[in-house]
Amino acid sequence: MTRPLIIPPGAAHTVTAFGSAIDFKLEGKDTGGALCLGIATTPPGVGPPLHVHQQDDELFIVIEGELSFQTPDGPVSATAGTVVFLPRGVPHTFRNTGSAPSRHWVLTAPSGFEAFYARCAELFANGPPPPNEIGAIAAEYGYQFLGPPPKG
């Protein structure tokens, strides 16, 4: 059984991969696998490759900066206060289109994203990893890369 948790402002498990750092405030081990929650910081021009989550839904709440999301419905600009819900099975990506680092909450339900991100971070620690290695890890967690990171 999970117990109530109070996470103080400075407490987080920070993981860096795909050019972004995420301060995970809640992980599956904390929530009985229900969800994970983190605050991501993304440098200008950075974003993940086009991908799809097959096993979890993803929610973004932009708190600083400007992100551009790409979904099957087309591109959408998201500034502070914007909420973006991406149900499982929907291909998507995003990119920081601003001139300063952006920050956003990211929540996935159920959990698992935090473990995937940590495994990828181990590979990124040694420089850009081979796409087949990242792809293999992604497949283990129900993610699939469909294209390169967004440009420009």
Backbone torsions as a table, in degrees:
resi	resn	phi	psi	omega
1	MET	NA	134.4	175.5
2	THR	-80.7	155.4	-178.0
3	ARG	-117.2	158.9	175.4
4	PRO	-58.1	143.2	180.0
5	LEU	-129.0	142.7	171.6
6	ILE	-120.9	117.3	-177.9
7	ILE	-104.8	114.7	-179.2
8	PRO	-69.7	161.1	-174.5
9	PRO	-51.6	-41.2	-175.8
10	GLY	-86.5	-5.1	-175.8
11	ALA	-86.3	126.5	177.6
12	ALA	-172.1	158.7	172.4
13	HIS	-106.9	107.3	-174.3
14	THR	-89.2	131.0	-179.2
15	VAL	-133.3	134.5	-179.3
16	THR	-120.1	126.1	176.0
17	ALA	-158.7	159.7	177.7
18	PHE	55.3	23.4	178.2
19	GLY	86.5	-4.3	-178.8
20	SER	-119.7	147.3	173.8
21	ALA	-104.0	135.0	176.1
22	ILE	-120.6	125.8	172.9
23	ASP	-91.2	98.2	-179.3
24	PHE	-75.3	119.1	179.6
25	LYS	-91.5	-34.9	176.5
26	LEU	-133.2	135.8	177.1
27	GLU	-124.0	169.7	-178.6
28	GLY	-54.2	-35.4	179.6
29	LYS	-64.6	-23.4	179.9
30	ASP	-87.5	-25.4	-169.9
31	THR	-116.0	13.3	-177.3
32	GLY	63.6	26.5	179.2
33	GLY	83.7	2.4	-176.0
34	ALA	-68.1	-39.7	-175.8
35	LEU	-165.2	167.8	165.9
36	CYS	-131.8	152.1	-175.3
37	LEU	-141.7	133.1	177.9
38	GLY	-150.2	166.2	173.1
39	ILE	-109.6	119.7	-178.3
40	ALA	-99.7	141.3	172.3
41	THR	-117.7	123.0	-175.3
42	THR	-123.6	123.3	178.4
43	PRO	-65.6	159.8	177.0
44	PRO	-55.3	138.7	177.3
45	GLY	79.5	-1.4	-174.8
46	VAL	-101.8	147.2	174.8
47	GLY	-172.7	162.3	-179.2
48	PRO	-78.1	165.0	173.4
49	PRO	-63.3	157.3	171.9
50	LEU	-56.1	129.4	-175.4
51	HIS	-152.8	173.0	177.4
52	VAL	-139.0	140.5	173.7
53	HIS	-98.8	123.7	179.0
54	GLN	-93.8	-20.2	-172.2
55	GLN	-118.6	-5.3	-178.4
56	ASP	-142.4	152.2	173.0
57	ASP	-91.8	153.2	-176.9
58	GLU	-130.5	136.6	180.0
59	LEU	-127.1	132.4	176.0
60	PHE	-116.6	141.0	169.6
61	ILE	-129.7	110.3	-177.5
62	VAL	-75.9	128.3	-179.6
63	ILE	-114.6	-20.7	176.5
64	GLU	-152.2	143.2	173.4
65	GLY	87.1	-164.2	-178.2
66	GLU	-136.3	125.8	176.6
67	LEU	-113.8	148.7	171.7
68	SER	-113.7	120.3	178.3
69	PHE	-98.4	140.1	174.2
70	GLN	-116.4	121.9	176.8
71	THR	-131.6	176.1	176.4
72	PRO	-58.8	-19.7	178.0
73	ASP	-83.7	-3.1	179.5
74	GLY	109.2	-178.8	-178.3
75	PRO	-77.9	146.0	177.8
76	VAL	-138.2	131.2	175.7
77	SER	-85.1	135.4	-177.6
78	ALA	-129.4	115.0	177.7
79	THR	-106.8	179.4	-177.3
80	ALA	-50.1	130.9	-179.4
81	GLY	97.3	-12.0	179.9
82	THR	-76.2	137.1	175.2
83	VAL	-111.4	131.0	179.2
84	VAL	-125.1	119.7	176.7
85	PHE	-106.9	126.2	180.0
86	LEU	-121.7	100.7	179.4
87	PRO	-66.6	154.1	177.0
88	ARG	-53.5	146.7	178.6
89	GLY	88.7	-4.6	-178.8
90	VAL	-100.0	115.0	176.8
91	PRO	-62.1	139.3	-178.4
92	HIS	-162.1	165.3	169.6
93	THR	-157.8	172.4	173.9
94	PHE	-148.5	163.5	177.6
95	ARG	-147.8	142.0	173.6
96	ASN	-75.4	113.0	-178.9
97	THR	-97.8	3.4	-179.8
98	GLY	-88.7	-177.0	-179.7
99	SER	-101.2	0.5	178.8
100	ALA	-131.6	162.0	176.6
101	PRO	-56.3	140.9	175.5
102	SER	-98.9	159.7	175.5
103	ARG	-136.0	138.5	177.4
104	HIS	-151.6	147.1	169.2
105	TRP	-74.7	142.3	172.6
106	VAL	-131.9	126.8	-179.9
107	LEU	-125.5	130.9	172.9
108	THR	-122.7	142.4	179.4
109	ALA	-138.9	126.2	-3.9
110	PRO	-71.4	-178.8	-179.4
111	SER	-70.7	177.2	-179.3
112	GLY	132.7	-31.5	180.0
113	PHE	-58.6	-39.8	-178.4
114	GLU	-63.1	-36.6	177.6
115	ALA	-70.3	-42.0	176.0
116	PHE	-59.1	-48.5	-176.9
117	TYR	-62.3	-40.5	179.1
118	ALA	-64.7	-41.8	177.9
119	ARG	-63.6	-41.5	178.6
120	CYS	-66.3	-38.3	179.9
121	ALA	-57.9	-37.3	177.8
122	GLU	-59.1	-40.3	178.8
123	LEU	-72.0	-42.9	-179.3
124	PHE	-65.4	-22.6	-179.2
125	ALA	-61.4	-22.3	-178.8
126	ASN	-104.0	18.5	-177.3
127	GLY	103.6	-179.4	-179.2
128	PRO	-58.4	123.3	-177.0
129	PRO	-81.4	158.6	175.0
130	PRO	-62.7	133.1	-178.0
131	PRO	-55.1	-34.0	-178.7
132	ASN	-67.1	-31.4	178.3
133	GLU	-70.9	-44.1	177.5
134	ILE	-64.1	-41.7	179.2
135	GLY	-60.6	-38.7	179.4
136	ALA	-66.4	-42.3	177.6
137	ILE	-64.5	-44.5	179.8
138	ALA	-56.0	-44.7	-178.6
139	ALA	-60.4	-34.9	179.0
140	GLU	-62.2	-28.5	-176.1
141	TYR	-105.9	8.5	177.1
142	GLY	82.6	22.9	177.4
143	TYR	-109.9	149.8	176.9
144	GLN	-137.9	130.3	175.3
145	PHE	-86.8	132.8	-175.1
146	LEU	-113.2	-11.6	-178.1
147	GLY	-173.5	-178.9	-177.8
148	PRO	-77.2	170.2	173.2
149	PRO	-59.0	153.8	179.7
150	PRO	-65.2	148.8	-179.3
151	LYS	-101.8	157.8	169.2
152	GLY	37.0	NA	NA
